[in-house]
Amino acid sequence: MGKEKTHINIVVTGHVDSGKSTTTGHLIYKCGGIDKRTIEKFEKKAAGAGKVTKSAQKAQKAK
């Protein structure tokens, strides 16, 4: 049989604009819930809207 994944529930609280969605998205990415291609698509869309994500800034600096 295949490896079973453990499901957990997480609650993230914080003030407005404190990075809750960014942190949660990064956690899901690091745990393998979002692939790199999808992240790149989101970053492209954000850049097109005139927004620069911190992960995009880090990726640009790493190049």
N, C-alpha and C positions, 0 to 999 in steps of 0.2 A: 504494500500500500504506500501511497505518497505521504509525504510529511505533512502532518496537520499543523495549521497555524493557530496560535492562541489569539483570541479576540479580547481586546481590552477597551474600556470606555475611559476617555480622558476629558476633563473639563478644563477649559482655559478661560481665565478671567483677567480683566485688566481695564485700564482707562482707555478712552477713545484714542486711537492712533498710537497705541503702545506696542504694536507689532504682533498682536495675537494671531492674525491670519498668516503673516509671514513666518512666524515661529512654527505654527501648526503645519503649514505647507512644507517647510524645511524638514520637520520631523517625519512627515509622511514620505518625503523623498528619500531621506536617509534610511528609512525602514524598508524601502523598495516598493512603496505603494504608488509612486509616480516615476515613470522612466525619464531619462535625460532628454529624450526627444520632445516630450510633452513640456518639460520645463523650458526648453529653448523656444518652443512655440509661444508659451506665455510671455517670456521675456521679449520676444519680437513684437508681440501685440502691445505690451506695455510701452516699449520704445516708440512704436508708431503713434501711441496716444500722448507722447511727450513725457512719459514717466520712466525713470531709471530705477530699477530695483537694486538693492544692496548686493544681491547675489550676482547680478549682471555687472556691477562695478568690480566685484572681486574677480569675476571671470576675465574681464578686460585687463585688469592689472596683472593677472597670472600669465597672460599671453606674451 
